[in-house]
């Protein structure tokens, strides 16, 4: 079928030659047109093989947000002028335009990358919060140059690689990290992420009011949207609506940048502990269908993708064992039996004497001592000796989480920890008056006095207290 209808990447390249005429040929080179054709083919091929449902078309008004070349010797290219010190200015050359790039040579990552050969360049356009933002043009957009280089990425000296084997148990809102020898950890995923849901909701309501005010013909008398048919008028967007939308997008971009930073810090902590990482392969899209947008807030799938890239760049190993064959959350190494457990049961306790132990920590412990080279099926003989020293580590990790919950930190319900607030001692302040309505029949207000220890008489000891 592909050969019959010419559905191939090279066929798209031939079609791009025919479409690159008139004004389009003045802006797009032949190589840039081929990269766009490959991009369109990959989008259609995902629909063809069942990995996507539809194709997202690029409108003429919004245009393209990114454009890349195949090589750095023709068309859009980046030229770095070297000087005596080796730190010269850089320019993006495209047709008759010569755009100077801002380069921070004091950044070790930038200086390491520019010391290598440039394969090709990518131009990226991103929205800013407003046209008055730093580095934005009059349309409120920023432009970035991404260089694809040869060689290996830069590794900071503080990011070391450990030698232990680490087992992970990743949940929608929590993660359990249990090495074979080091300290075990159980903590919420992206605990420092603080999304202001109320502010975003206020912006959404404001955008809805602005959209209704600019398009009254799209709503009926009761304020309900009308069904649109052919020839219906287009939606109009006021300047205030666009400004509110930019502010909302800027807030969401800051939230995504903070989440990415937290993911990177956690990934480096895992790699610093061990160079062999074992985890179960989970369908994160199924989590989104089951738990909703709360999964997208912490993005566990993006964490695994970041971990994969870091593992490849550091020379470590990541094993994703199939969860249907291992069933670590249902296995007991004491009796070797799989017990189907509901999701609400967050503790593992078996009649054979194993437990009670937190379920996520126990699953990460089982994953740490799996053999990925074998059949990846847990066995009782493999966990007898390691369990003697790991039980105390798992309980210590859970006690630390419980203590943080008592101090006021909010923990996910999947950890099996009750929502306990901080248990603070009584205030040492002076006694206060009770409310007037608590006294009987309007009598004089009572005073709350704390019990004082009895006074010691001369010659008495404190044993009576």
C-alpha positions in Angstrom: 0.0 0.0 0.0 2.8 2.4 0.7 4.5 1.7 -2.6 1.2 1.9 -4.5 0.2 5.4 -3.1 3.8 6.7 -2.8 3.6 7.1 1.0 7.3 7.4 1.9 9.6 10.1 3.1 11.4 10.5 -0.3 8.0 10.9 -2.0 7.4 13.8 0.4 10.7 15.3 -0.5 9.8 15.2 -4.2 6.5 16.9 -3.4 8.3 19.6 -1.5 10.1 20.5 -4.7 6.9 21.1 -6.6 5.3 23.1 -3.7 8.3 25.4 -3.3 7.3 28.0 -5.9 6.5 31.7 -6.1 6.9 33.5 -2.7 7.5 30.3 -0.8 10.7 29.7 -2.7 12.0 33.1 -1.6 11.8 32.2 2.0 12.5 28.5 2.2 15.6 26.8 0.8 15.5 23.3 -0.8 17.1 21.8 2.3 14.6 23.5 4.7 11.7 22.3 2.5 13.0 18.7 2.8 13.1 19.0 6.6 9.5 20.2 6.7 8.5 17.4 4.4 10.1 14.9 6.7 8.3 16.5 9.6 5.0 16.1 7.8 5.7 12.5 7.0 6.5 11.6 10.6 3.2 13.2 11.7 1.2 11.2 9.2 3.1 8.0 9.8 2.2 8.1 13.5 -1.4 8.1 12.5 -0.8 5.3 10.0 0.8 3.0 12.6 -1.8 3.8 15.3 0.4 5.9 17.6 -1.7 9.1 17.1 -5.3 9.9 16.3 -5.0 13.0 14.2 -2.6 15.4 12.6 -2.2 18.9 14.0 -2.1 21.3 11.1 -0.1 24.5 11.2 -2.3 27.5 10.5 -1.3 30.3 8.2 -1.8 32.9 11.0 0.3 31.2 13.7 3.0 29.9 11.3 5.8 27.6 12.4 7.4 27.7 15.8 10.6 26.0 14.8 12.7 25.5 11.7 15.9 23.5 11.2 18.4 22.7 8.6 20.2 19.5 7.6 23.8 20.8 7.5 25.7 24.0 8.4 27.2 24.9 5.1 24.2 26.2 3.2 20.9 27.9 3.8 20.3 28.7 7.4 23.6 28.3 9.3 25.4 29.5 12.4 28.9 31.0 12.0 31.2 31.5 15.0 34.0 33.9 14.4 37.1 32.9 16.3 39.5 35.3 17.8 42.8 35.1 19.5 41.2 34.1 22.8 38.9 31.7 21.0 35.8 33.5 22.1 34.4 35.3 19.1 30.8 36.5 18.3 28.3 34.2 16.7 25.8 35.0 13.9 22.8 33.3 12.4 23.0 33.7 8.6 19.8 33.2 6.6 19.4 34.7 3.2 20.4 38.4 3.5 19.9 38.5 7.3 22.7 38.4 9.8 21.5 38.1 13.4 23.9 38.4 16.2 23.6 35.8 19.0 24.0 36.5 22.7 26.6 34.0 24.0 27.6 33.6 27.7 31.1 32.3 27.4 31.4 32.1 31.2 28.9 29.2 31.2 31.0 26.0 31.1 28.2 24.2 29.2 28.1 26.8 26.5 31.9 27.0 26.1 32.1 23.1 26.0 29.5 22.9 23.3 30.9 25.6 21.1 34.3 23.9 21.1 32.8 21.1 19.0 31.7 21.0 15.4 28.3 22.3 14.5 26.2 19.8 12.5 23.1 21.9 11.9 21.1 24.7 13.5 17.5 25.1 14.6 15.6 28.4 15.0 12.9 28.3 17.7 10.2 30.9 18.3 8.6 31.2 21.8 6.0 33.4 23.2 6.9 36.0 25.9 4.6 37.3 28.6 4.2 40.7 26.7 5.9 42.8 24.0 7.6 44.7 26.8 9.4 41.6 28.1 13.2 41.3 27.9 14.4 40.1 24.5 10.9 40.2 22.9 10.0 41.9 19.7 6.9 44.0 19.0 4.8 40.9 18.6 5.8 39.6 22.0 8.0 36.7 20.8 11.5 35.6 21.5 13.9 33.7 19.2 16.4 31.2 20.2 19.1 29.4 18.2 19.7 25.7 19.1 22.9 24.1 17.8 23.2 20.3 17.2 26.8 19.5 17.9 29.1 16.5 17.6 30.8 14.8 20.5 29.6 14.1 24.1 27.7 16.5 26.3 29.3 18.3 29.2 29.2 16.8 32.7 29.6 19.0 35.7 32.1 17.8 38.3 29.4 17.8 41.0 27.3 15.3 39.1 29.2 12.0 39.9 28.1 8.5 39.1 27.6 5.9 41.8 28.4 2.1 41.8 25.3 0.7 43.5 22.2 -0.9 42.1 19.0 1.2 42.7 15.4 0.0 42.6 12.7 2.5 41.8 8.9 2.4 42.3 7.3 5.4 40.6 3.8 6.4 41.4 1.5 9.2 40.1 2.5 11.4 43.0 5.4 9.7 44.8 8.6 7.8 44.2 10.5 5.2 46.3 14.2 4.8 45.9 15.8 1.8 47.5 19.5 1.0 46.7 21.1 -2.3 47.7 23.4 -0.7 50.2 22.7 3.0 50.6 19.9 4.8 52.4 16.3 4.2 51.2 14.1 7.2 50.4 10.3 7.7 50.0 9.2 11.2 49.1 6.5 12.9 47.1 7.2 13.7 43.5 8.1 17.4 42.9 7.2 18.3 46.4 8.5 21.9 45.9 6.2 22.5 43.0 3.6 25.1 44.1 1.1 25.7 41.3 -1.3 28.7 42.1 -4.5 27.0 40.9 -6.6 29.9 42.1 -4.7 32.5 40.1 -4.9 30.3 37.0 -8.6 29.7 37.5 -9.2 33.5 37.9 -7.4 34.1 34.6 -9.5 31.4 32.9 -12.7 33.1 34.1 -11.5 36.4 33.0 -10.6 35.0 29.5 -14.1 33.5 29.3 -15.7 36.9 30.2 -13.6 38.7 27.6 -14.4 36.1 24.9 -18.1 36.4 25.6 -18.0 40.2 25.5 -16.2 40.1 22.1 -18.4 37.4 20.6 -22.0 37.8 21.7 -23.4 36.3 18.5 -21.9 32.9 19.5 -24.1 32.6 22.6 -27.9 32.2 23.1 -30.1 34.1 25.5 -29.1 31.8 28.4 -25.4 32.3 27.8 -24.9 28.8 26.2 -22.5 28.4 23.2 -24.4 27.9 19.9 -23.7 25.1 17.6 -21.4 26.2 14.8 -22.2 25.3 11.2 -20.8 26.2 7.8 -20.6 29.9 7.3 -20.6 30.8 10.9 -18.8 33.9 11.9 -15.2 33.5 13.3 -14.3 34.0 16.9 -12.9 37.5 17.6 -10.1 38.0 20.2 -9.7 41.4 21.8 -6.4 42.8 22.9 -7.2 42.4 26.5 -8.0 38.7 25.9 -4.7 38.2 24.2 -2.9 39.9 27.0 -4.6 37.7 29.6 -3.8 34.6 27.6 -0.1 35.6 27.4 0.0 36.1 31.2 -1.6 32.7 31.7 0.9 31.0 29.3 3.8 32.7 31.0 2.7 31.4 34.4 2.4 27.9 33.0 5.8 28.1 31.4 7.4 29.1 34.7 5.6 26.1 36.3 6.9 23.8 33.6 10.5 25.2 34.0 10.4 24.6 37.7 9.1 21.0 37.2 11.9 20.3 34.7 14.5 21.7 37.2 13.1 19.4 40.0 13.2 16.4 37.7 16.8 17.1 36.8 17.9 17.4 40.4 16.1 14.1 41.3 17.6 12.3 38.3 21.2 13.4 39.3 20.6 12.2 42.8 19.5 8.8 41.6 22.5 8.5 39.2 24.8 9.7 42.0 23.6 6.7 44.1 24.1 4.0 41.5 24.9 3.3 37.9 22.4 0.4 37.5 18.8 1.4 37.8 15.9 -1.1 37.7 12.2 0.0 37.5 8.9 -1.4 36.2 7.6 -0.4 32.8 4.4 1.5 33.3 1.8 3.0 31.0 1.8 6.7 32.0 -1.0 7.4 29.5 -3.2 5.0 31.5 -2.4 6.9 34.6 -3.6 10.1 32.9 -6.9 8.4 32.0 -7.4 7.1 35.5 -6.2 9.9 37.8 -6.7 12.9 35.6 -4.6 16.1 35.3 -2.9 15.6 38.6 -0.6 13.1 36.9 0.3 15.8 34.3 1.2 18.2 37.1 4.1 16.1 38.3 4.7 14.4 35.0 6.2 11.0 36.0 6.6 10.0 32.4 8.8 13.1 31.7 10.9 12.1 34.7 11.6 8.6 33.2 12.5 10.2 29.8 14.9 12.6 31.6 16.4 9.6 33.4 16.9 7.7 30.2 18.8 10.6 28.6 21.0 11.1 31.7 21.8 7.3 31.9 22.9 7.2 28.3 25.1 10.3 28.7 26.8 9.0 31.9 27.3 5.4 30.7 24.9 3.9 33.3 22.2 1.3 32.7 18.5 1.5 33.0 16.4 -1.6 33.0 12.6 -1.4 32.6 11.1 -4.8 33.6 7.6 -5.6 32.4 5.2 -5.1 35.3 2.7 -7.8 34.1 5.3 -10.6 34.6 7.0 -9.3 37.7 4.0 -8.0 39.7 6.3 -6.6 42.4 3.5 -4.8 44.3 1.6 -8.2 44.7 4.6 -10.4 45.5 5.8 -11.7 48.9 9.3 -13.0 49.0 8.7 -14.9 52.3 6.2 -17.4 50.9 6.7 -16.7 47.2 3.0 -16.2 46.4 1.4 -13.4 44.5 -1.5 -11.7 46.4 -3.8 -9.5 44.4 -4.1 -6.3 46.5 -6.4 -3.3 46.0 -4.8 0.1 45.4 -6.1 1.3 48.7 -3.9 -1.1 50.6 -0.7 0.7 51.1 1.0 -1.7 53.5 2.5 -5.2 52.8 1.9 -7.6 55.7 1.9 -11.4 55.1 1.1 -14.3 57.5 4.6 -15.6 56.8 6.1 -12.8 59.0 7.1 -10.3 56.3 5.9 -6.8 57.2 4.3 -4.5 58.0 6.3 -2.4 55.5 5.2 0.4 53.2 4.1 -1.0 49.8 6.1 1.4 47.6 9.3 0.9 49.5 8.8 -2.9 49.4 8.3 -2.9 45.6 11.4 -0.8 45.1 13.4 -3.2 47.3 12.2 -6.2 45.2 13.2 -4.3 42.0 16.7 -3.5 43.4 17.6 -7.2 43.7 16.0 -8.4 40.4 18.2 -9.9 37.7 17.3 -8.2 34.4 19.5 -10.5 32.4 17.4 -13.5 33.5 13.7 -13.9 33.3 13.0 -10.9 35.6 10.7 -13.1 37.8 11.3 -12.7 41.6 12.3 -15.7 43.6 12.4 -16.3 47.4 16.0 -17.4 47.5 17.2 -14.1 46.1 15.8 -11.9 48.9 16.5 -14.0 52.1 19.9 -12.5 52.8 19.3 -8.9 51.6 16.0 -8.6 53.6 17.8 -8.9 56.9 19.6 -5.6 56.5 17.0 -3.9 54.2 14.0 -4.1 56.6 15.5 -1.6 59.1 16.4 0.8 56.2 12.8 0.6 54.8 11.3 1.3 58.2 13.7 4.2 58.8 12.7 5.8 55.5 9.0 5.5 56.4 9.6 7.0 59.8 11.3 10.0 58.2 8.3 10.6 56.0 5.9 10.3 58.9 7.9 12.8 60.9 7.7 15.3 57.9 3.9 14.7 57.8 3.6 15.5 61.5 5.6 18.7 60.9 3.0 19.9 58.4 4.2 18.7 55.0 1.4 17.5 52.8 1.9 13.9 51.7 0.1 12.0 48.9 -2.5 9.5 50.1 -0.8 6.8 48.1 1.9 6.8 50.8 -0.5 5.4 53.4 0.2 8.2 55.9 -2.7 10.0 57.6 -3.0 13.7 57.1 -1.5 14.6 60.5 -0.7 18.2 61.2 2.0 19.6 63.3 1.7 18.6 67.0 2.9 21.8 68.6 3.2 22.2 72.4 0.7 24.5 74.2 1.4 28.1 74.1 3.2 29.5 77.2 1.2 32.7 77.0 -0.9 34.1 79.9 -4.4 32.9 80.6 -7.1 34.4 78.4 -10.8 35.1 79.2 -13.4 32.7 78.1 -16.3 33.8 75.9 -19.2 35.5 77.7 -21.8 33.0 76.3 -19.9 30.1 77.9 -20.7 31.4 81.4 -24.0 30.5 83.0 -26.8 33.0 83.2 -24.6 36.0 82.5 -22.3 35.4 85.5 -18.8 36.9 85.7 -16.5 35.6 83.0 -14.3 32.7 84.0 -10.6 32.6 83.6 -8.6 29.7 82.2 -5.8 28.9 84.5 -3.3 26.2 83.8 -2.7 23.7 86.6 0.4 24.6 88.5 2.6 22.1 90.4 2.0 22.0 94.2 4.2 24.1 96.3 6.9 22.2 98.2 7.0 22.7 101.9 10.4 23.2 103.6 12.0 19.8 104.1 9.9 18.0 101.4 11.4 16.3 98.4 10.3 16.3 94.8 9.3 12.6 94.8 5.8 13.5 95.8 5.4 15.3 92.4 
